[in-house]
C-alpha cells in the first residue's frame, strides 16, 4: 500500500492526510531484540496486557529486508481486561531498528458510529392560499428532511447526510389548482462525515486533523535511524459507555460472517497499521494490530474465553460489563450511535 493510498483511506479526494512527525519521538523504550521492527507490551503500565502475533502468541516482531522483494508482514493483537481498558486506557511501544526504514508511516483505527448516507435529490411540497403546507415529500413543515441528519432525533445528533437536492414548491388556489411552481438551485444537505466517525484515530492524545475533520496519519522521516516511541490512549471512562472506541477486534461470526457495519464503511480503518518504506515509497514491511478486551480476569490470565456471558456471583451484574463489537453492534445493519 502506498503512502497516498494510506492517506486517502479516510478522506475526501484531494485532502492532505499525513502529518509530519514532531520533535521528541526518540523516547527510550525497553527492547530485548533491537534488530527487529516490533510492537512491545510495556511492563510499567500497572496493569497486565499481552501483545503478540495472532494465532501463535509469539512476539510481534519481524525482520526488515533490504529490498521490497524481502517484504514481510505480521498481524498482531493486544489483549487487555475490560475494566483496565475502560478505566486506564492502553499503551504499547513501537520500535524500528537502525538502518531498517527510511520512513515509518502509521495510522490508527476509525469506524462509522452513525450511518452516513446520501440524501434524496428532490424535496417538494404544496402551499395553500392560507399558508398551509401539504403533499410533502422529503419535507417536514417545509423544512427539508434527510434520515441521515440525526439532529432530527437528538439535540446533539450529527448531520451525516451528504449530497444535494432541489426544493420544488407548488402554490395552489382555494380549489387546489396549481398557480405557480418554484424550484431552487441545487442545495447541499450539509453533512460532515467526519462528525459521524470515532475510534482510536480520533481519540489519540497526539491526533491531528485536517480541515474536513479527519484524523491524519503520520509519516516519520527516519533516514535509516532508529525509532522508539510509546503510543498510548487515555481512559475511556470519562467520556464513553463502552470499550468500542479502542477495542477494535471483532469476530465475523458475530456479524453474519462479515465485519461490523461501522468497520465496513467508506472511511473506516480496521486496525492500527505501521508501514516501513524505503526512499522511493516501496513497502519493506508492515505490522497490523487489533485490540481485544476480555470479560473476566481469570479467563484473561488463562488465555481462555474473552467473551464469557452470564452474571457475577456477588453483584448479579453481567460478566460482560462493557460493550465490544459483538454486543454493541450485533449482526448487520446496526450502528453504535449514542451507545459509545
N, C-alpha and C positions, 0 to 999 in steps of 0.2 A: 504494500500500500504506500503510495507516495505521500509526501507531506501535504500536497494540495488535496488529495483525496481525504486524508485525515482531517484536514481543515474544513472541507466542505461537508463533512458528515453531519453537521448540525446547524448550518447557517444558510441564509439565503444566498443565491448566486451573486458573486462579486464582493461578498463581505470578506474582511480580513479575519482569520480565525486563530492565528498563532501569536501568542505574546512572547516577547523576549524574556530570557532568564534575567534575574536580578542578582546583584552582588550578595555574597554571603551564603551561597549554596554549598560551600565546601565544609559544612559542619561534619565532624567526625562521627562515624557510626562504627559499631563493633563488627568486624568482618573476620570470619575464620579462614575463608578461602579467597584471598584477594585477586585470584586470577579469573574469577567468574563474574559475568553480568548477572545480577541477582536481586531478589527481594528477600528481606530478612525480618523475622519476628524479633522485635526488641525484647530484652529480658528486664527492662527497668520500668515497665508500664504500671506495675502494681496489680495487674490482673492478667490472667493467662490467655494467650492466643496460640493457635497453630497456623503455620504458613508453610505450605509445601505443594508439590506437584499434584495435580488432580489424578486420582487413580493409584498413585504409588505412595504419596506422602513424603517422597524424597525431597531434599532441599530444592527450593525454587531458584535454580541457577543453570546457566548454560555458558558454553564457551563461544566467544565471538570469533568467527573466522576472518581471514584477511580479505576475502572477496565475496560477492553475492552468491557465488557457486557453493560457498561453505555455509549458507544460511541455516540457522537453527531457530526453533521457536519452542516455547514451553507454556502450558496452560496451568495456572496455579490457583490456589484457593486459600483464603484466610477464614478460619473457624473461630467463633467467639460466642460466649454465652450471651443470652438475650438482654439481661439486665446490665452486663458490662457494656454492651454496645449502646444501650439506651441511656445509661447513666454516666458513662465515662467517654463514649466515643470510640475511636480506634486510631491506630498508628502502625506503620511499618517503615522499614528502612529500604532505600534504593541505593544500589552501588553499581558503578560502572568501572571496570579496571583500566589501568594505564594502557594507552595505545589501542583501545578497543573500538571506540566510536568517535567519529568527528562531530556528530550531532546526536543528541538524545531528544526525542520528541515524545511527549506523553499527554494523555487526556484521561478524564475520569467519567464514570457512567452518568447518564442522564436519561430520563424517561418522561413520557407524556402522562401527566397526572390527570389532566382534564382533556377530554376528546377534542381535538382540533378538527374543524371541518369547513368546507366551502358553503357559504350561504346561498340562498336562492337568488336567481338573477332578476326576478320580477317581483315587485311589490305593487299591489293595486287595491283601490277601494273607491266607493262612490260616496258622494255628498249630496244630501237633500237641500232644498232651499233654506230650511231652518238649521242647517249645520250638522244634521245627524249623519254619522259615518256608518256605512253598511257595505255588505258584499266585500268584506275584507279578505285579501289573500296575502299571506306573509306580513300581516299588519295587525296591530292591536291599538284600537282607537287612533289610527292614523300614524302610529309610530312603527317603523319597520321592525320586524321581528325575525330573529335567527335563533334556532335552537342551540347553537354553539356559543351564544353570548349568555354566560351563566349569571350575569348581572340581573337578568330577569327573575332568577330563582333566589339569589342570595345577594345581600347588600354589598359584599366584598367579592362576589364571584368574578372571575376573569372573563374577558371577552376573547374567545377562541375562534371567532367567526371570520373567515377570510373571503376574498373575492369581492365582486362588485354587483351592483343592482341598479335598476331604474324604478322610479315610482310613477305609476300611471293613475291619475285621479280623474274620475268621471263625475261631472256636475250634472244633476238631473233637475227636471221641473217637478211640480207637485204631482204630476201623473206618473212620474218615474221615467220619463223620456230623456235621453241624453241631450244635454245642451252644449257641453264643451268637454273636451278631453285634453288634459295637460300631461306632459311626460318630462321628467327631469333628465338631465345628462347623467351618465354613469356616476355612481357614488360608491365609495368603499365601505365595507362593513366594519373596518377599523380594528379587527382582531390582531393581537400581538402574540404569535405562537409561543415565544419565549416565556410569557407570563403563565403558560399552561404546562410548563415542564418543571421538573425538580430532579434531585439526585445529588450524588457526591460532587459532581462537577459544579453545581450551584452552591453547595453547602461548604465547600473547602474554604478555610480561612484565607488562603492565598489566591482565591479565584479573582480573575479579572474578566471584564465583559465588553463586548462590542456595542455599537450604537443600537443594534436590534435587541439587545438584552441577552445574547447568548454567551455562555462562558467560553473563554478562549483556551485552546490547547496551548502547550508550552514547548518552545524549541530552545534547547540549551546548546550553545556552541562549546564543545569540549576540546576540539582540535587535538585529539589524541591524549588529553589529560584524563584524570580520574574524576568521578562524580560520586558524591556521598551526601545523602540528604534524607531526612525523615519527612514522610508525608503523613499528615495527621488531620483528624477531624474532631471537633468538639462534641460534647454530649448532645443527644437528641432531645433529652427530657425537657429542656427549657423552651421548646418550640413545637414538638411533634407528639402525636399519639402513638405512632407505630415505629418500627425499625426499618421501614421500606426505603427511606432516603439513602441509607448506607448498605443495607442488606441486599446486594444485587443478585444473589444466587436465586435461581428458580429451577424447578423440575418440570419439564414439559408435560409429564403425566398429570400434573395439576391443572393444565390449561389445554385440555383436549389435544395433546400431542404437539402443541405449539409453544411459543413464548407468550408471556402476558401481553395483553393489548398494548399497554404503555411501553413495553420494551420492543414492540414491532413498529412503532410509529416512525415517521419520516426522519426525524432528527434525533432519534434515540441512539445511545451508545451503551451497549450491554455490559461492558467490562472495563476496568482500568487497563490501559494499553500503553506499553513502553516500547518504543521503537529505536533501534540503533542504526544510524545511517553513515555512509561514507560521504566524501566531499561532493559527489555527484548525485546525491539523493538516492543512492541504491541501498536497498534494505539488507542489512547484515544479520540482524537478529531481532526477535520480538518476544516480549513477555506479556501475557494477559493474566488478569487476576479478578476473581469474583469473591464476594464476602457472604458467608453463610452463618446465620445465627442459630443457636441451639436452645431448646426449650427447657432442658434440665441439665444441671451441672454434672450429675453422675453420668448421664449419657455422653456429655462432652468429654469428660475425663477418660471414659472407657471407649470412646470413639464408636458409640452405639448408634442410636436413632436421634437425629436432630429435630424431628417433627413429632415427638410424642404428644398424645392427646389425653384428655381426662382432667381430673381435678386434684388439687393439692390436699393432702390428708388433714392438715390443720385448719386452713382458712376456707377450704372449699372453692377457692378461686381456680380458674383454668390453669393448667400447666403451661399452655401457650399464652403467655401474658401479653405479648406484643405481636402485632401482625407482621408477617413476612409476605412474600408474593403468593404463597399457597393459600393463605387465609384472607389476605387483603383484597385480592382480585381473582377469585377462583374462576375456573373455566375460561370462556372467552366472552367478549362483549361487555366487560366490566372495567371501570377506571377507578382510581383511588379517590380522586376529588378531595373532599374535606377529611377523609379517613386517614390522611397522613398524620 
